[in-house]
Amino acid sequence: MRSGYSTMCGICCLIVSGLPGTAVGQSAPQVAPIPRDPLELATGQIQIADVPAKRNAALQLLARARNSYALRKLQRPWDLHVRFTVDSQGQTDYDGNWEMEDIFSPGQGLHWAAKSTSGFSITGIFGASATYVEATAGVVPLRLQEARAMLYNPLPSVTYANRGSIRTVAVNFRGAALTCVLLTGSHNGAGPAAQRAWGESEDCIDSQSGLLRMHSEAPGRYAVYDYTNAFRLGSHTLPRTVTVTEGGRVVSTISVESLQTVSSADPSLFVPTDGMKAAGPAIAMTAATRVSRLQGQGPLTPGMTLRPVCVFGMVTPEGHLVEAHSLQPSDPNSATAVKDAEAIDFSPSMHAGAPPQQHFVFVIEKFVTRQ
């Protein structure tokens, strides 16, 4: 598994699919708004960044916030200790307490290890020329990959952000003035004037400090960043805690216990063991994808309403969806949405000959209702 750093950089791929018998008419039906949530901050008058100056301002804001997590830019060794607690009520694997440690040394790479009280453990080396791992399971569990993505690479790259539409809205959150940046992979900037669209990611950044305060790749899943007594190395600041909620309840609480420079790192940490060498090709943790599915019989007309449900899960190197669960659990179509998403064969999207990969996926299941 190539697992030193999650390479999450935004939802970099959009896959659109539908069920047999579904047809799209000339006029689009209405789309139900995303459910209310106290952490859904984009509820004011949202502006389209439709001129270069507005786009550049949003991109610079993202770049400044993204730099805060780029710890490997530091040209000195450091040691990071993290604890996190998962309470998914069995919807994802390995609930309970976790510990994680990362040791970085310029020129040698990253050594990292994680273990949970529920039985998973992993040790990996992310080197300059090769990656190795030993683990108790074939893929990195969803909540572990999530914790690493939230701490190391939560924000989209400027290259990705500049590919599609950008919308922004000024909000106040817990006494701080924030700018929320809404992104899609399409240049179609149309969306609810006073609300986030289902296909938009949302990142809310403190306009003064430049720090990320709220991150949401899909409606229903939110991560709140708290920098009280935060650890800093040079120009880089990690949050002291990240609280992840899904469907209105906390599913993971990530705590940075310590972050400090060290005089040197033990060279043996970056030497692969025989077990690592025997494990074969490492699995890369790559960028998330989004899938859109229509449920119901066509043709679609303006008298219909599409009611989306977002299913979140992990795609394995074999193209199977695992740890899938709904981000709108109270929706009556929630169970059906998860069942349909689990039936998708993702293997055709895997590139032949490419190294094995795993990645998050957000499957937006759209259910047709007639008014």
C-alpha positions in Angstrom: 0.0 0.0 0.0 1.3 3.4 -0.9 0.0 5.1 2.2 2.5 7.7 3.5 0.3 10.6 2.6 -3.2 10.5 1.2 -3.2 12.0 -2.3 -6.7 13.4 -1.8 -6.7 16.6 -3.8 -10.4 17.2 -4.4 -13.0 15.2 -6.2 -10.9 14.8 -9.3 -13.1 12.6 -11.4 -16.8 12.7 -12.2 -18.5 9.5 -13.4 -22.1 9.8 -14.5 -24.2 6.7 -14.8 -27.8 5.7 -14.7 -30.1 2.7 -14.5 -31.7 1.0 -17.5 -35.0 2.6 -18.4 -34.0 6.0 -17.2 -34.3 8.8 -19.8 -33.6 12.5 -19.5 -36.1 14.9 -21.1 -35.4 18.2 -22.6 -36.5 20.1 -19.5 -34.8 19.3 -16.2 -36.9 18.5 -13.1 -36.4 20.3 -9.8 -33.7 19.1 -7.4 -34.5 18.9 -3.7 -32.2 21.1 -1.6 -29.6 19.6 0.5 -30.8 18.8 4.1 -30.4 21.5 6.8 -27.3 21.0 9.0 -25.8 23.5 11.5 -22.4 22.9 9.8 -23.7 23.7 6.3 -22.4 27.2 6.1 -23.1 28.2 2.5 -26.6 29.5 3.1 -26.1 33.2 2.2 -26.0 35.0 -1.1 -23.5 32.9 -3.1 -21.4 34.6 -5.8 -20.1 33.0 -8.9 -16.4 33.7 -9.5 -17.0 34.6 -13.1 -14.1 36.9 -13.8 -10.3 36.3 -13.5 -9.9 38.5 -10.4 -12.5 36.7 -8.4 -11.2 33.3 -9.4 -7.6 34.2 -8.6 -8.7 35.5 -5.1 -10.4 32.2 -4.4 -7.5 30.1 -5.7 -5.0 32.1 -3.6 -7.1 31.6 -0.5 -7.1 27.8 -1.1 -3.4 27.8 -1.8 -2.6 29.7 1.4 -4.7 27.3 3.5 -3.4 24.2 1.7 0.2 25.2 2.4 -0.4 24.9 6.2 -0.6 21.1 5.9 2.4 20.6 3.6 4.7 19.4 6.3 7.0 17.6 3.9 8.2 21.0 2.6 10.1 21.4 5.8 13.7 20.6 5.3 14.2 19.1 8.8 13.1 15.9 10.5 9.8 15.9 12.5 7.7 13.6 14.5 3.9 13.7 14.7 1.6 11.8 17.2 -2.1 11.5 16.6 -5.0 9.9 18.3 -8.5 9.5 17.0 -11.7 7.8 18.1 -14.2 6.3 15.6 -17.8 5.9 16.5 -19.6 4.9 13.3 -22.0 2.5 15.0 -20.7 -0.3 12.8 -21.3 1.5 9.5 -17.5 1.5 8.8 -14.8 -0.9 10.0 -12.7 -0.7 13.2 -14.7 1.5 15.5 -12.8 2.5 18.7 -9.6 4.2 19.6 -6.7 4.7 17.2 -3.0 5.8 17.5 -0.9 7.0 14.7 2.7 8.2 14.4 4.6 9.7 11.5 8.3 10.4 11.4 9.7 12.3 8.4 13.3 12.8 7.4 14.4 14.8 4.3 16.1 12.6 1.8 14.9 9.4 3.5 11.2 9.7 3.4 8.3 9.1 5.8 7.9 6.2 8.2 4.4 5.8 9.6 2.4 3.4 11.8 -1.1 3.2 13.1 -3.1 0.7 15.2 -6.6 0.4 16.5 -8.0 -1.2 19.6 -10.3 -3.2 17.4 -7.5 -5.1 15.7 -6.0 -3.3 12.7 -2.4 -2.3 12.5 -0.1 -1.0 9.8 3.5 0.1 9.3 4.6 1.8 6.1 7.6 3.5 4.5 7.0 6.2 1.9 10.4 6.6 0.3 11.7 8.6 -2.5 11.8 5.7 -4.9 9.6 3.0 -3.4 6.8 2.4 -0.9 6.4 -0.5 1.4 3.8 -1.6 4.0 2.9 -4.4 6.4 -0.7 -4.5 7.6 -3.3 -6.8 9.1 -5.7 -6.3 6.1 -5.4 -5.8 2.4 -6.6 -2.2 2.2 -6.3 0.9 4.5 -9.6 1.2 6.4 -11.8 4.1 5.5 -11.5 6.0 8.8 -7.7 5.7 8.8 -7.4 7.1 5.3 -9.9 9.8 6.3 -7.8 10.8 9.3 -4.7 11.1 7.2 -6.5 13.0 4.4 -8.0 15.4 7.0 -4.6 16.2 8.5 -2.3 16.2 5.5 -4.2 17.1 2.4 -7.8 18.1 3.0 -7.9 20.9 0.4 -8.1 20.6 -3.4 -5.0 21.6 -5.4 -5.2 24.9 -7.3 -4.9 23.0 -10.5 -8.0 21.0 -9.7 -9.9 24.0 -8.3 -9.3 26.0 -11.5 -10.8 23.3 -13.8 -14.4 24.0 -13.0 -16.8 26.5 -11.5 -16.0 28.4 -8.4 -18.5 30.0 -6.1 -17.9 31.9 -2.9 -19.9 33.1 0.1 -18.9 35.2 3.1 -20.1 33.6 6.4 -19.6 34.0 10.2 -18.8 30.8 12.1 -18.1 30.7 15.8 -17.1 34.3 15.8 -14.8 34.2 12.9 -15.3 35.7 9.4 -14.9 33.0 6.8 -15.0 32.7 3.1 -16.5 29.4 1.8 -15.3 28.2 -1.6 -17.7 25.9 -3.5 -16.2 23.9 -6.3 -17.4 21.6 -9.0 -15.5 19.8 -11.8 -17.8 21.5 -14.4 -17.6 25.1 -15.7 -21.4 25.3 -15.4 -21.6 27.8 -12.5 -25.4 27.4 -12.2 -26.6 26.5 -8.7 -29.0 27.6 -6.0 -28.4 31.3 -5.4 -28.5 30.9 -1.6 -27.5 27.3 -1.1 -24.8 24.8 -2.0 -25.6 22.4 -4.8 -25.3 18.6 -4.4 -22.3 18.4 -6.7 -20.2 21.0 -4.9 -17.5 20.6 -2.4 -17.2 23.3 0.3 -14.2 24.6 2.1 -14.5 27.5 4.6 -11.4 29.4 5.4 -10.6 32.1 8.0 -10.2 35.3 6.0 -7.6 36.6 8.5 -5.5 33.7 9.5 -5.8 31.8 6.2 -6.6 28.6 8.1 -9.2 26.0 7.1 -12.2 25.9 9.5 -14.7 23.7 7.8 -14.3 21.1 5.1 -17.0 19.1 3.3 -16.5 17.1 0.1 -20.1 16.1 -0.1 -23.4 17.3 1.6 -24.0 15.5 4.9 -20.3 15.0 5.7 -18.5 17.9 7.5 -15.1 18.3 9.3 -14.6 21.1 11.7 -11.0 22.3 12.4 -10.1 23.7 15.8 -6.7 25.4 16.3 -6.9 26.1 20.0 -3.4 25.4 21.3 -2.4 24.2 17.8 1.1 22.9 17.0 3.2 25.0 14.5 6.3 24.2 12.6 7.6 27.2 10.6 4.7 28.5 8.4 2.8 25.2 8.9 0.0 24.8 11.4 -2.0 21.7 12.1 -5.4 21.8 13.9 -5.4 20.5 17.5 -8.6 18.6 16.7 -10.7 17.7 13.7 -14.3 16.6 14.3 -16.0 14.7 11.5 -19.8 14.5 11.4 -22.0 12.5 9.1 -25.8 12.8 9.0 -25.7 15.1 12.0 -23.7 12.9 14.4 -20.0 12.8 15.2 -18.3 9.7 13.7 -14.6 10.6 14.3 -12.7 12.9 16.5 -9.0 13.4 15.5 -6.6 14.9 18.0 -3.0 16.0 17.3 -1.1 15.0 20.4 2.3 16.4 19.4 4.2 17.8 16.5 7.9 18.6 16.9 11.2 18.7 15.1 13.8 16.2 16.0 17.6 16.3 15.7 17.6 13.2 13.5 15.6 10.2 12.6 16.7 6.6 13.1 17.9 5.5 9.6 16.6 1.9 10.2 13.0 3.2 10.2 13.3 3.7 6.4 14.7 0.3 5.6 12.0 -2.1 4.5 11.6 -5.4 6.3 11.6 -8.8 4.5 7.8 -8.8 5.2 7.4 -5.5 3.4 9.4 -6.7 0.4 7.3 -9.8 0.2 4.0 -8.0 0.4 4.2 -7.0 -3.3 3.1 -3.7 -4.9 2.0 -1.0 -2.6 -1.6 0.2 -2.8 -1.8 4.0 -3.5 -4.5 6.1 -1.8 -5.6 8.3 -4.6 -8.1 11.1 -5.2 -11.9 10.7 -4.6 -14.4 10.2 -7.3 -18.0 11.2 -7.6 -20.7 9.0 -9.3 -24.2 10.2 -10.2 -27.0 7.7 -10.6 -30.7 8.1 -11.5 -33.3 5.9 -9.9 -36.7 5.8 -11.5 -38.4 5.6 -14.9 -38.1 8.4 -17.5 -38.6 10.7 -19.2 -37.9 13.4 -16.7 -40.2 16.4 -16.8 -40.4 19.8 -14.9 -43.2 18.3 -12.9 -40.8 15.9 -11.2 -38.4 16.3 -8.3 -35.0 14.6 -7.9 -34.3 13.7 -4.3 -30.6 12.9 -3.9 -29.0 10.6 -1.3 -25.2 10.6 -1.1 -23.5 7.3 -0.3 -19.9 7.4 1.0 -17.5 4.5 0.8 -14.1 3.1 -0.3 -13.3 1.6 -3.7 -10.8 -1.3 -3.5 -8.1 -2.1 -6.1 -10.5 -4.8 -7.4 -13.2 -2.2 -8.0 -15.5 -3.2 -5.1 -17.2 -0.6 -2.9 -16.7 -1.3 0.8 -17.6 0.5 4.1 -20.5 2.1 2.2 -23.0 4.1 4.1 -25.5 6.9 3.6 -24.7 10.6 4.5 -28.5 11.2 4.7 -29.5 8.3 7.0 -32.9 9.6 7.8 -34.0 9.7 4.1 -36.5 7.0 3.3 -34.4 6.0 0.3 -31.2 5.7 2.2 -31.1 1.9 2.4 -31.9 1.5 -1.3 -29.2 4.0 -2.2 -26.6 2.1 -0.3 -27.7 -1.2 -1.9 -27.5 0.2 -5.4 -24.1 1.8 -4.8 -22.7 -1.5 -3.5 -23.8 -3.2 -6.7 -21.6 -0.9 -8.9 -18.6 -2.5 -10.6 -15.9 0.1 -10.5 -13.3 -2.0 -12.2 -13.9 -0.6 -15.7 -12.6 2.8 -14.4 -9.3 1.2 -13.3 -6.5 1.9 -15.7 -4.9 -1.4 -17.1 -1.4 -1.8 -15.9 -1.6 1.0 -13.3 -0.4 0.3 -9.8 -3.2 -0.9 -7.4 -5.2 2.0 -5.9 -7.9 2.6 -3.4 -9.9 5.8 -3.1 -13.0 7.4 -1.6 -16.2 7.6 -3.7 -19.3 9.7 -3.3 -22.3 8.1 -5.1 -25.1 10.6 -5.5 -28.3 8.5 -6.0 -31.1 10.6 -7.4 -34.6 9.3 -6.7 -37.4 10.6 -9.0 -40.7 11.7 -7.3 -43.7 13.2 -9.0 -45.5 16.2 -7.6 
